[in-house]
Amino acid sequence: MTGKVSAFLATGAYIGHIPVMPGTFGTLWGLPAAWAISGLAPAPQAAVIIAASVLAIFISGRACEHLGRHDPSSIVIDEICGYLVGIFLLPFTAFNAILVFILFRFFDIVKPWPISLLDRKVGGGAGVVLDDIAAGVYANIAAHLVLRLLNN
């Protein structure tokens, strides 16, 4: 895969080059991706998310090399994977999609421990993607708790 192709994919078809809030705009690509896999049973859905994350690690690593920087803000493929983790095992409804979007962006920006540790200590494509996966896990747990509280 060439550096240009990697950069195109990693930046979400260049949406990551938007000068304001590229991560937030990049996360928007997660919405149609989540909707597309929402009809799958949990195991195939998990397999798609894992495969997408592994591919994102590879693509992000190549894009970082091409762009000459570690984890540039223009790379948004990691936000897409993080969002998919955030909405995993939740019904794809408008409320859930927005709730997870807000929670994921919160955890991705604030980076509570161990997200901050992953962000600082892990290099390459894995370093780009794993902190967003962790933010997605936090968002998923928080979304489940919010929905449980609202349904009681």
C-alpha positions in Angstrom: 0.0 0.0 0.0 1.5 3.3 -1.0 1.8 6.2 1.4 -0.7 8.3 -0.5 -3.3 5.5 -0.3 -2.6 5.1 3.4 -2.9 8.8 4.0 -6.2 8.9 2.0 -7.7 6.0 4.1 -6.2 7.2 7.4 -7.6 10.7 7.0 -11.1 9.4 6.2 -11.0 10.5 2.6 -9.2 13.7 3.7 -11.9 14.7 6.2 -9.1 14.7 8.7 -7.7 17.7 7.0 -10.6 19.9 8.1 -8.8 22.6 10.2 -11.2 22.6 13.1 -12.1 19.5 15.1 -10.8 16.9 12.7 -11.3 14.0 15.2 -15.0 15.0 15.7 -15.6 15.1 11.9 -13.7 11.9 11.5 -15.8 10.2 14.1 -18.8 11.0 11.9 -17.5 8.2 9.5 -18.2 5.8 12.4 -21.9 6.4 12.2 -22.5 4.8 8.8 -19.9 2.1 9.6 -21.8 1.2 12.9 -25.1 1.2 11.1 -23.7 -1.1 8.4 -22.7 -3.7 11.0 -25.5 -3.2 13.4 -27.6 -6.1 12.0 -24.8 -8.6 12.6 -24.9 -10.9 15.6 -22.4 -10.0 18.3 -19.6 -12.4 17.3 -19.4 -11.3 13.6 -19.8 -7.7 14.7 -16.8 -8.1 17.1 -14.8 -9.8 14.3 -15.5 -6.9 11.9 -14.4 -4.4 14.6 -11.3 -6.3 15.4 -10.4 -6.7 11.7 -11.1 -3.0 11.1 -8.9 -2.1 14.1 -6.0 -4.3 12.9 -6.3 -2.8 9.5 -6.4 0.7 11.0 -3.2 0.0 12.9 -1.4 -0.9 9.7 -2.9 2.0 7.7 -2.1 4.5 10.5 1.5 3.3 10.7 2.0 3.7 7.0 0.2 7.1 7.0 2.4 8.3 9.9 5.5 7.4 7.9 4.2 9.1 4.8 3.2 12.3 6.7 6.4 12.2 8.8 4.7 12.6 12.2 3.5 10.4 15.0 -0.3 10.5 15.4 -1.1 13.7 13.4 -4.6 15.0 14.1 -5.5 14.5 10.4 -5.5 10.7 11.0 -9.1 9.8 11.9 -9.4 6.1 11.1 -8.7 5.5 14.8 -11.8 7.6 15.7 -13.9 5.4 13.4 -12.6 2.2 15.2 -13.1 3.7 18.6 -16.6 4.7 17.8 -17.4 1.1 16.6 -16.1 -0.2 20.0 -18.2 2.4 21.8 -21.5 1.3 20.2 -20.7 -2.4 20.3 -23.6 -4.5 21.8 -26.0 -1.5 21.8 -29.0 -1.2 19.5 -28.3 1.2 16.7 -30.8 3.9 17.4 -30.5 7.7 16.9 -30.3 8.2 20.7 -27.7 5.5 21.2 -25.6 6.8 18.2 -25.6 10.3 19.5 -25.0 9.2 23.1 -22.0 7.1 22.2 -20.7 9.9 19.8 -20.7 12.4 22.7 -19.2 9.9 25.2 -16.6 8.7 22.8 -15.5 12.3 21.9 -15.4 13.2 25.6 -13.1 10.2 26.5 -11.0 10.7 23.4 -10.3 14.3 24.2 -10.0 14.1 28.0 -7.9 10.8 27.9 -8.3 9.5 31.4 -5.9 6.8 32.6 -5.0 4.4 30.9 -5.9 6.2 27.7 -3.4 8.9 28.4 -0.7 6.2 29.0 -1.5 4.5 25.7 -1.4 7.8 24.0 2.1 8.6 25.4 3.8 5.3 25.5 2.7 3.2 22.5 4.3 4.1 19.2 3.5 3.5 15.5 0.1 2.6 14.2 -0.8 0.8 17.4 -0.2 4.0 19.3 -2.5 5.9 17.0 -5.3 3.4 17.3 -5.2 1.8 20.8 -5.9 5.0 22.8 -9.1 5.4 20.7 -10.0 1.8 21.2 -9.7 2.4 25.0 -11.8 5.6 24.7 -14.4 3.4 22.9 -14.4 0.9 25.8 -14.9 3.7 28.3 -17.7 5.2 26.1 -19.3 1.8 25.8 -19.3 1.2 29.5 -20.6 4.7 30.2 -23.4 4.3 27.6 -24.5 1.1 29.1 -24.6 2.7 32.5 -26.6 5.8 31.2 -29.1 3.6 29.4 -29.5 1.4 32.5 -30.2 4.5 34.6 -32.7 5.8 32.1 -34.5 2.5 31.9 -35.0 2.1 35.6 
